[in-house]
Amino acid sequence: MDFSLTEEQLAIRDAVRSVCRDFPGEYWREREEKGDYPSAFVDTLTKLGWLSILIPEEYGGGGLGVVEAGIVLEEIHRSGANANACHAQMYTMGALLRHGSDEQKRRWLPEIAAGRLRLQAFGVTEPDAGSDSTQIRTRAERRGDHYVVNGQKIYISRVEQSDLMLLLARTAPAPSAEERAVGLSVLLVDLRAAGGAVETRRIPMMFNHHTYEVFMTDLHVPVENLIGQEDKGFRHIIDGWNAERCLIASEAIGDARFFLDRSSAYANEREVFGRKIGANQGVQFPIAQAYAATEAASLMRFHAASRFDAGESCGAEANTAKLLASQASVQASNAAMTTFGGNGFAAEYDIERKYRETKLLEIAPVSNNLVLAFLASHVLGLPKSY
Ligand SMILES: Cc1cc2nc3c(=O)[nH]c(=O)nc-3n(C[C@H](O)[C@H](O)[C@H](O)COP(=O)(O)OP(=O)(O)OC[C@H]3O[C@@H](n4cnc5c(N)ncnc54)[C@H](O)[C@@H]3O)c2cc1C
């Protein structure tokens, strides 16, 4: 299998690289200092069509696959930027693309592709459910032509920066403990029409991220905004997980390459004891180890994403890619902190910022423990541990 990039893929990479040059470290540091959302960055990516790359051409999108979307995200992260502010449009699009009706797709996708509507929020996690999403308590009761939603979500990113939110809510009780995924539905919430029925509270985080507690009180959602089948929503969400894992892996690989680029350059330049610090094996070996881990993760990511784009099963590959890539980026971030010494802690070098940012990829949107549990039970046939 050859995973070298095609001419078109190289052109995508170079184009995104060039856009990101306009948003250097100073830009991200200033956003963090002010706690700002990086609107200029997101607007630029939107205008250039990079966030709608997965939307089919007939709806005004790029009509490309997860491989290409991953190249975009990797390049953003490799430049030192962070796609957290806008990647949900790629992650969440799948539910609407695969399970939305033709009418829903005609109504929403061209607006999203044109950048007139932002689908940046995905409401799953709840304070008392966590990784076990089937235990969510948010209820959507059907009353005539609309649902009435009541409940609370936590860590819902970009809800204040989005027009639409995909919401997972319980529409019927689970028939039994074994069938606890049944009775959940996916609703497309138009946040612009929600008024006081949706309240949000920003959660201060260890890096500049816009994530919120969301309180829904008698929120009315038209029945026509149900995505896919009522009570089968959990399956629709799961369907998108493999694409999401490939995309997260791509971000982690981008982060890892950012650390490798910066570490190699710094280790080749900084002199202590009369020689380059990179001449010391204590400095160069961790960088080389992280490089090897990153390359392996990248191959697995392309393998998984190619299978996804070809319509082949890829649960084992996508989960493995997510695990290896997030571990490689943390490994590379540790190597960078060692290489930069005291300067690793100074904001102006961007190492400490990216070090904080990349840690998230081990935990969200799915924690590596749950990835391991999937590999153990679904791939290796071990007893299910949850
Ligand atoms: C910055 C940020 C942004 C986020 N954005 C969103 C968003 O936009 N939308 C959204 O819905 N959610 C979002 N989340 C939530 C995120 O998806 C969850 O934090 C993540 O899935 C883990 O769930 P939890 O925090 O409830 O951890 P818990 O489920 O409470 O788990 C805590 C720890 O226990 C481990 N654990 C739990 N059960 C098991 C088990 N059976 N076996 C082994 N280990 C286990 C977990 O791996 C984890 O390490 C975000 C989170 C963060 C931090």
The ligand as a Tripos MOL2 file, in Angstrom:
@<TRIPOS>MOLECULE
LIG
   53    58     1     0     0
SMALL
NO_CHARGES

@<TRIPOS>ATOM
      1 C1        -11.9370   20.5850   26.0890 C.3       1 LIG1
      2 C2        -13.0760   19.6220   25.9870 C.ar      1 LIG1
      3 C3        -14.0030   19.7730   24.9730 C.ar      1 LIG1
      4 C4        -15.1000   18.9020   24.8700 C.ar      1 LIG1
      5 N1        -16.0450   19.1190   23.9000 N.ar      1 LIG1
      6 C5        -17.1590   18.3540   23.8870 C.ar      1 LIG1
      7 C6        -18.2250   18.6390   22.9750 C.ar      1 LIG1
      8 O1        -18.1470   19.5680   22.1610 O.2       1 LIG1
      9 N2        -19.3410   17.8600   23.0230 N.ar      1 LIG1
     10 C7        -19.4730   16.8330   23.9010 C.ar      1 LIG1
     11 O2        -20.4990   16.1870   23.8930 O.2       1 LIG1
     12 N3        -18.4690   16.5380   24.7830 N.ar      1 LIG1
     13 C8        -17.3340   17.2590   24.7900 C.ar      1 LIG1
     14 N4        -16.3230   16.9910   25.6930 N.ar      1 LIG1
     15 C9        -16.4860   15.8850   26.6340 C.3       1 LIG1
     16 C10       -15.5710   14.7100   26.3000 C.3       1 LIG1
     17 O3        -16.0870   14.0250   25.1890 O.3       1 LIG1
     18 C11       -15.4750   13.8510   27.5700 C.3       1 LIG1
     19 O4        -14.7370   14.6110   28.5250 O.3       1 LIG1
     20 C12       -14.8050   12.5400   27.3110 C.3       1 LIG1
     21 O5        -15.5740   11.7420   26.4600 O.3       1 LIG1
     22 C13       -14.5730   11.7700   28.6230 C.3       1 LIG1
     23 O6        -15.7510   11.7640   29.3920 O.3       1 LIG1
     24 P1        -15.7370   12.2740   30.9120 P.3       1 LIG1
     25 O7        -14.9880   13.5510   30.9760 O.co2     1 LIG1
     26 O8        -17.1170   12.3070   31.4330 O.co2     1 LIG1
     27 O9        -14.8950   11.2080   31.6900 O.3       1 LIG1
     28 P2        -15.4720    9.9620   32.4920 P.3       1 LIG1
     29 O10       -16.3820    9.1660   31.6270 O.co2     1 LIG1
     30 O11       -15.9730   10.4310   33.8040 O.co2     1 LIG1
     31 O12       -14.1450    9.1240   32.7110 O.3       1 LIG1
     32 C14       -13.1120    9.5710   33.5960 C.3       1 LIG1
     33 C15       -11.9090    8.6630   33.4080 C.3       1 LIG1
     34 O13       -12.2810    7.3130   33.7000 O.3       1 LIG1
     35 C16       -12.0120    6.4690   32.5960 C.3       1 LIG1
     36 N5        -13.0260    5.4400   32.4440 N.ar      1 LIG1
     37 C17       -14.3860    5.5880   32.5560 C.ar      1 LIG1
     38 N6        -14.9930    4.4060   32.3280 N.ar      1 LIG1
     39 C18       -14.0270    3.5060   32.0600 C.ar      1 LIG1
     40 C19       -14.0170    2.1130   31.7130 C.ar      1 LIG1
     41 N7        -15.1460    1.4150   31.6220 N.pl3     1 LIG1
     42 N8        -12.8250    1.5170   31.4860 N.ar      1 LIG1
     43 C20       -11.6690    2.2090   31.6190 C.ar      1 LIG1
     44 N9        -11.6140    3.5200   31.9140 N.ar      1 LIG1
     45 C21       -12.7660    4.1670   32.1210 C.ar      1 LIG1
     46 C22       -11.9980    7.3760   31.3790 C.3       1 LIG1
     47 O14       -11.2100    6.8370   30.3570 O.3       1 LIG1
     48 C23       -11.4090    8.6620   31.9520 C.3       1 LIG1
     49 O15       -10.0160    8.5840   31.9010 O.3       1 LIG1
     50 C24       -15.2250   17.8390   25.7910 C.ar      1 LIG1
     51 C25       -14.2690   17.6610   26.8010 C.ar      1 LIG1
     52 C26       -13.2180   18.5480   26.9090 C.ar      1 LIG1
     53 C27       -12.2340   18.3620   28.0410 C.3       1 LIG1
@<TRIPOS>BOND
     1     1     2 1
     2     2     3 ar
     3     2    52 ar
     4     3     4 ar
     5     4     5 ar
     6     4    50 ar
     7     5     6 ar
     8     6     7 ar
     9     6    13 1
    10     7     8 2
    11     7     9 ar
    12     9    10 ar
    13    10    11 2
    14    10    12 ar
    15    12    13 ar
    16    13    14 ar
    17    14    15 1
    18    14    50 ar
    19    15    16 1
    20    16    17 1
    21    16    18 1
    22    18    19 1
    23    18    20 1
    24    20    21 1
    25    20    22 1
    26    22    23 1
    27    23    24 1
    28    24    25 2
    29    24    26 1
    30    24    27 1
    31    27    28 1
    32    28    29 2
    33    28    30 1
    34    28    31 1
    35    31    32 1
    36    32    33 1
    37    33    34 1
    38    33    48 1
    39    34    35 1
    40    35    36 1
    41    35    46 1
    42    36    37 ar
    43    36    45 ar
    44    37    38 ar
    45    38    39 ar
    46    39    40 ar
    47    39    45 ar
    48    40    41 1
    49    40    42 ar
    50    42    43 ar
    51    43    44 ar
    52    44    45 ar
    53    46    47 1
    54    46    48 1
    55    48    49 1
    56    50    51 ar
    57    51    52 ar
    58    52    53 1
@<TRIPOS>SUBSTRUCTURE
     1 LIG1         1 GROUP 0 **** ****
